[in-house]
Amino acid sequence: MMEDVIARINELAKKAKTEGLTPAELSERDGLRRIYLDAVRANLTAQLDNTYIVDEQGNKRKLQKKQ
C-alpha cells in the first residue's frame, strides 16, 4: 500500500513541475503526504519503543519519552 502512495505522490510532484495541479490534485497530494508522514512517524515510534540503552554495568533499560 505504501508503495502506491509514494508512487502517486511522485506522479503528482512530476505533474506539478511540468503542468501544475488542479485544486483537487492539490488536495489529494496533501492527503497522501499526511498518510506518508503518519506512517513514517508510526514506524519511528515503534522502533524507538523497542530500543534499549545499555550502561557501563551492562544494565538494560528502555528509552524514556521526554516530558
Secondary structure, 3 states (H helix, E strand, C coil): CHHHHHHHHHHHHHHHHHCCCCHHHHHHHHHHHHHHHHHHHHHHHHHHHCCEEECCCCCEEECCCCC
